[in-house]
Amino acid sequence: MDRRRFLCGTGIALALPHFETFADTSGAAAKTPKRFLSVYHPDGVGLPVKDDPAWKDWSWFPRGGERDFELTKVLDVLEPLREQITIYSGLSHPAARRVHGHSNADQYLTGADTKGHGPYQNSISLDQVIAAHAGRFTRHASLVMSTNGGIGGPRGAQTQSFNRDGRPIPAMNKPKQIFDMLFETGSQQAAAELARSKSALDFLMDSSRSLDRRLSQHDRRTLQQYLDSVRDTEVKLTKAQQWIETPIPQVDTSNLSLDADPREAKLYFETMYELIYLAFASDSTRVATFQLGRENGEGPHDLLSLAVGLGGAHRLTHEVKKPGGWQNLGTYNRYQAQEFGRFVKKLQDTPEPNGNGTMLDNTFAMHGSASSSFHLSRNYPIISAGGRNLGFDNGRYLKFGSGNEDNQAGAGVTSDAGWRGEIEAEELPLAHLFVTVLQRMGVETDTFAGYAGTLDRV
């Protein structure tokens, strides 16, 4: 029996559960979806030194062992989810360890050597490798979101996602725009738009071929980069055509405030996470990224700290030595963890339609930054949640590398002298964790960003 024929026959548009009756010949469509989310926050976290009174409550990393770790006030909001999360220390991208934190967000999901200055080249991000594998089963290969929107600039990315050629994928930041893309496109309107878009692309490609013969070598390279972007659009249009007759799922919008923006920080946070949840629950996509601003940038994300009654988010990292400074930064980091935890709990409370555990059991959700203390591109503070059915064993604090047993490598750094200085602690490439994630998402690979092998104990 054909799923599309069944949907058309019912005359309704609902997000149906996964019926084995409608499985394709390979059986892939009948399997429980494997989902991936990466949430990125710029500017790192608070790491006061051990003899500072703030160390006990406001240092981001836990204390203790793998299973008996103790969360400080920064992450204690995740205590009810203790058995569903894993916290990592001692991981970073080797190519970025000598790069100032203001310039390192671009490589968080790529591991590329984007350098701190000079020529710039990125590579494909982790989420897009997964999207190339899982995107054939969903209307949208991935959902790319950020508070600032767009792409930003080299070493000032406002998106975590980069395509196979290392070009940034624009992020969406307006809740209504995201909702309409996911749930409001009517088939007749979409068909007309697709037809117009394909016609325009065909004309553009034909014109470009004749133009190419009259261009200089430099302009030919520029044109080729542009045409590569056009080709990406062409692929998306082809995919959209395949889904044009499939009804858009209807979803419960009671928890959405589609007009919210960062000036209403709490409402905006909740709405953006709700959109990710609805996208996953309706199986509109299985891959999402959400970036909470860009490094060293004012703009929408600087307003998010209003949620806890504080000033500009970026400024908090520069004022840790002022009275109450560590507590202020820790309070904001705590709020970030709280909203991530709220999303994780919602996945935990949602059973899979086919009975294979909860949505959280089949989702690997990651929350982190490419900086630790004061723009130091080392010892990334990372939390993951879920993925039990993917093979992840949670309820642990995993330390990697050596020389940083008390998480004091780089602690107390409050000036740019920190990232220029020598740090004796050894760290492992974050790419090893990414290889582990890729394999458990079903991608057949043993390497990422030039590093081979998985991460032990994960």
C-alpha positions in Angstrom: 0.0 0.0 0.0 1.3 3.5 -0.9 1.6 6.0 1.9 1.0 9.0 -0.4 -2.2 7.3 -1.8 -3.4 6.7 1.7 -2.8 10.3 2.7 -4.6 11.7 -0.3 -7.5 9.3 0.2 -8.1 10.6 3.8 -8.2 14.2 2.6 -6.4 15.4 5.8 -2.9 16.6 6.6 -1.6 15.0 9.8 1.8 13.9 11.0 1.1 10.1 10.9 3.1 7.6 13.0 5.5 5.3 11.2 3.3 2.4 9.9 5.3 -0.6 8.8 2.6 -1.1 6.1 4.1 1.9 4.3 7.7 0.8 4.5 9.7 1.2 1.4 11.4 -1.9 -0.1 14.6 -1.4 1.9 12.7 -1.0 5.1 14.5 2.2 5.9 11.4 4.3 6.3 10.0 1.9 8.9 12.9 2.4 11.3 12.8 4.8 14.2 14.3 8.2 13.1 17.7 9.0 14.4 17.9 12.7 15.1 20.8 15.2 15.7 20.8 18.7 17.3 23.7 21.0 18.0 23.1 24.2 20.1 26.1 26.6 20.1 26.7 29.5 22.5 29.5 32.0 22.0 31.9 33.5 24.5 32.6 30.4 26.5 31.9 29.8 30.2 33.1 30.9 33.6 36.2 29.1 35.1 37.4 30.9 38.2 40.6 29.6 39.8 40.3 27.2 42.7 41.2 29.7 45.4 38.6 32.2 44.2 35.4 32.2 46.4 33.4 31.9 43.2 35.0 28.5 42.3 32.7 26.5 44.5 29.4 27.7 43.0 30.2 29.3 39.7 32.8 27.2 37.8 31.1 25.6 34.8 32.6 22.1 34.9 31.5 19.6 37.6 33.7 18.2 40.3 34.2 14.6 41.1 34.4 11.3 39.2 32.7 9.8 36.2 29.5 8.7 37.9 29.6 10.6 41.2 30.2 14.0 39.8 28.8 17.1 41.5 27.2 19.9 39.5 27.8 23.4 40.6 25.1 26.1 40.5 25.8 26.7 36.8 24.5 23.3 35.7 22.5 22.1 38.7 19.3 22.8 36.8 20.2 19.6 34.9 20.2 17.5 38.0 16.7 16.0 37.3 18.1 14.9 33.9 21.3 13.6 35.3 20.9 10.1 33.9 20.1 11.5 30.5 23.2 13.7 30.0 26.9 13.4 29.6 29.4 16.3 30.3 32.7 16.3 28.5 36.0 18.0 29.2 39.4 17.8 27.5 38.2 18.1 23.9 38.9 20.7 21.3 39.9 21.1 17.6 43.7 21.1 17.3 43.5 23.5 14.3 41.9 26.2 16.5 43.8 26.0 19.8 45.9 29.0 18.9 43.0 31.0 17.5 41.4 33.8 19.6 37.9 32.9 20.8 36.4 35.7 18.8 37.3 33.9 15.6 36.6 30.2 16.4 32.9 29.6 16.1 33.2 28.9 12.4 35.0 25.6 13.0 32.9 24.2 16.0 31.1 21.6 13.8 33.8 21.5 11.0 37.2 21.2 12.8 38.7 23.0 9.8 41.8 25.1 10.0 40.1 28.5 9.4 43.0 30.3 11.0 42.8 33.6 12.9 43.6 35.8 9.9 44.5 35.6 6.2 42.9 33.3 3.5 39.8 31.6 4.7 38.6 28.1 3.8 36.1 26.0 5.8 34.8 22.4 5.3 31.6 20.5 5.7 30.0 20.6 9.2 29.0 17.6 11.2 25.3 18.3 10.8 25.5 18.4 7.0 27.2 15.1 6.8 24.4 13.6 8.8 21.8 15.5 6.7 23.3 14.1 3.5 22.6 10.7 4.9 19.2 11.1 6.7 17.7 14.0 4.6 16.3 11.7 1.9 13.7 10.5 4.4 12.3 14.0 5.3 10.9 17.1 3.6 13.8 19.2 4.9 17.3 17.8 5.0 18.2 20.1 8.0 16.9 23.0 10.0 19.5 25.8 10.4 18.7 28.4 13.0 20.4 31.2 14.9 19.5 34.3 16.9 21.3 36.6 14.5 20.3 34.9 11.2 22.1 34.8 7.9 25.7 33.7 7.7 27.8 36.6 9.2 31.3 36.8 7.9 34.5 34.7 7.9 35.6 34.1 11.5 32.3 35.7 12.6 29.8 33.0 11.6 26.2 33.4 12.5 25.5 29.8 11.5 27.0 26.5 12.6 26.3 24.8 9.3 28.6 24.6 6.2 28.0 22.7 3.0 30.3 20.2 1.3 32.4 23.0 -0.2 32.8 24.8 3.2 30.3 27.5 2.3 28.1 28.8 5.2 24.4 27.9 5.1 22.2 30.9 6.1 20.5 30.5 9.4 16.9 31.5 10.0 16.1 33.6 13.1 12.5 34.6 12.8 10.0 32.1 14.4 7.2 32.9 11.9 9.6 32.4 9.0 10.7 29.0 10.4 7.2 27.9 11.1 5.9 28.9 7.6 8.7 27.0 6.0 7.9 23.9 8.0 4.2 23.9 8.2 2.5 26.5 6.0 3.4 25.8 2.3 0.4 24.8 0.4 0.9 22.3 -2.5 -0.7 24.5 -5.2 1.3 27.6 -4.2 4.5 25.6 -3.7 4.1 24.0 -7.2 3.8 27.4 -8.9 6.8 28.8 -6.9 8.9 25.7 -7.8 8.0 26.1 -11.5 9.0 29.7 -11.5 12.2 29.0 -9.6 13.3 26.2 -11.8 12.6 28.3 -14.9 14.8 31.1 -13.6 17.6 28.8 -12.6 17.6 27.2 -16.1 17.8 30.6 -17.7 20.6 31.6 -15.3 22.7 28.5 -16.0 22.3 28.9 -19.8 23.3 32.6 -19.6 26.3 31.8 -17.4 27.8 29.3 -19.9 27.9 31.9 -22.6 29.2 34.5 -20.2 32.0 32.3 -19.0 33.9 32.5 -22.3 34.3 36.2 -22.0 35.5 36.4 -18.3 39.0 36.7 -16.9 40.4 33.8 -14.9 39.6 35.5 -11.6 36.0 36.3 -12.6 35.6 32.7 -13.8 36.5 31.5 -10.3 34.0 34.0 -8.8 31.3 32.8 -11.2 32.0 29.2 -10.4 31.5 29.8 -6.7 28.2 31.5 -7.5 27.1 28.6 -9.7 28.0 26.2 -7.0 25.5 28.1 -4.8 23.0 27.9 -7.6 23.5 24.2 -7.9 22.7 23.9 -4.1 19.5 25.7 -4.8 18.8 23.4 -7.7 19.2 20.3 -5.5 16.8 21.8 -2.9 14.2 22.5 -5.6 14.5 18.9 -6.9 13.9 17.6 -3.4 11.0 19.9 -2.9 9.4 18.7 -6.1 9.5 15.1 -4.7 7.5 16.2 -1.6 5.1 18.5 -3.4 2.1 16.1 -3.2 2.7 15.1 0.4 0.5 17.0 2.8 2.2 19.3 5.2 1.8 18.0 8.8 -0.5 19.8 11.2 0.9 20.6 14.6 -0.2 22.1 17.9 0.7 25.7 17.9 -0.5 26.5 21.4 3.1 26.8 22.8 4.3 29.1 20.0 4.7 32.8 20.0 5.7 33.4 16.4 6.2 37.1 16.8 8.8 36.8 19.6 12.2 38.2 19.1 15.4 38.4 21.3 14.1 41.5 23.1 11.6 39.1 24.7 14.5 36.8 25.6 12.6 34.0 27.5 9.8 33.8 25.1 12.2 33.8 22.1 14.2 31.0 23.6 11.2 28.9 24.3 9.7 29.5 20.9 12.8 28.5 19.0 13.2 25.3 21.0 9.5 24.5 20.4 10.0 24.9 16.7 12.9 22.4 16.8 10.7 20.0 18.8 7.8 20.3 16.3 10.2 19.8 13.4 11.5 16.6 15.0 8.1 15.3 16.2 6.5 15.7 12.8 9.6 14.2 11.1 9.9 17.3 8.9 13.7 17.0 9.5 16.0 14.9 11.6 18.9 17.4 11.8 18.9 20.8 13.4 21.4 23.5 14.5 20.7 26.5 16.7 23.4 29.1 17.3 22.9 31.6 20.1 24.6 34.5 18.4 28.2 35.0 17.1 31.5 35.5 18.8 32.5 39.1 19.6 29.3 40.5 18.3 26.6 42.8 19.5 23.2 42.4 18.0 20.2 40.2 18.8 22.1 37.6 20.8 23.5 40.3 23.1 19.9 40.7 24.3 19.4 37.1 25.5 20.9 37.8 28.9 17.9 40.0 29.5 16.2 36.7 30.4 18.0 36.7 33.7 18.0 40.5 34.2 21.6 41.1 33.1 23.3 43.4 30.5 24.9 42.5 27.2 25.7 38.8 26.9 29.2 39.3 25.5 30.2 41.9 28.1 29.6 39.3 30.9 32.8 37.5 29.9 34.8 40.7 30.1 33.6 41.6 33.6 34.2 38.5 35.6 36.8 40.2 37.8 34.3 42.9 38.8 32.2 42.3 42.0 29.7 39.5 41.3 31.2 39.0 37.8 31.7 35.2 37.9 28.2 34.8 39.4 26.7 37.0 36.6 28.3 34.9 33.8 27.5 31.7 35.6 23.8 32.8 36.0 23.6 33.4 32.2 25.3 30.0 31.5 22.8 28.4 33.9 19.9 29.9 32.0 21.3 28.5 28.8 21.5 25.0 30.4 18.0 25.4 31.8 16.4 26.0 28.4 18.3 23.2 26.9 17.2 21.0 29.7 13.5 22.0 29.1 13.9 20.9 25.5 15.5 17.6 26.5 12.7 16.9 29.0 10.1 17.4 26.4 11.8 14.8 24.1 12.0 12.5 27.1 8.3 12.9 27.7 7.3 12.1 24.1 7.0 8.4 23.2 8.0 7.3 19.7 5.0 6.5 17.6 6.2 3.0 17.0 6.9 2.3 20.6 10.7 2.3 20.4 11.4 4.3 23.5 11.0 8.1 23.7 12.1 10.7 21.2 15.1 11.4 23.5 16.2 7.8 23.3 16.7 8.3 19.5 18.0 11.8 19.5 21.6 13.0 20.1 21.4 16.6 21.3 24.6 18.6 21.9 25.1 21.9 23.7 28.5 23.6 23.7 30.9 26.3 22.8 34.4 26.5 21.2 35.7 28.6 24.0 36.2 27.8 27.7 37.6 30.6 29.8 37.7 34.1 28.3 37.9 33.3 24.6 40.4 30.5 25.1 39.9 28.0 22.3 40.6 25.0 24.5 38.7 22.5 26.7 35.3 23.0 25.0 32.4 23.0 27.5 30.1 20.4 26.0 26.9 18.6 27.2 25.2 15.9 25.3 21.8 14.4 26.0 19.8 11.4 24.9 20.8 8.8 22.3 20.3 5.7 24.5 19.0 3.7 21.5 22.0 4.9 19.5 24.4 3.4 22.0 25.2 6.4 24.2 25.6 5.6 27.9 24.7 8.8 29.9 24.8 9.9 33.5 28.5 10.5 33.3 31.2 13.2 33.4 33.9 12.2 31.0 37.4 13.8 31.2 39.8 13.3 28.4 43.5 14.2 27.8 45.8 14.9 30.7 47.1 17.7 33.0 43.7 19.1 33.6 42.3 16.9 36.4 40.8 19.9 38.3 39.6 21.8 35.2 42.1 24.5 36.0 43.9 24.7 32.6 43.1 28.3 31.5 41.0 29.0 34.6 41.0 32.6 35.8 42.1 33.9 32.4 40.6 37.4 32.1 42.7 38.9 29.3 44.0 38.2 25.8 47.3 37.1 27.2 45.6 33.8 28.0 45.0 32.5 24.5 48.6 33.5 23.5 50.1 31.7 26.5 51.2 28.1 26.8 48.9 25.6 28.3 50.6 22.3 29.3 47.4 20.2 29.5 46.9 17.8 26.6 43.5 17.5 24.9 42.0 15.1 22.4 40.5 16.1 19.1 36.8 16.7 19.2 36.6 15.1 15.8 36.8 11.7 17.6 33.5 12.4 19.2 32.1 13.5 15.9 33.2 10.2 14.2 31.4 8.3 17.0 28.2 10.4 16.4 28.4 9.8 12.7 28.7 6.1 13.0 25.8 5.8 15.4 23.7 8.0 13.1 24.3 5.4 10.4 27.0 7.2 8.4 29.7 4.8 7.3 33.0 6.6 8.0 36.0 6.3 10.2 37.3 9.9 9.8 36.2 13.5 10.3 38.2 16.7 9.7 41.3 14.6 9.0 41.2 12.6 12.2 40.5 8.8 12.3 38.8 6.8 15.0 36.1 7.1 17.6 36.2 8.5 21.1 36.8 5.8 23.8 34.2 5.4 26.6 31.4 7.2 24.9 
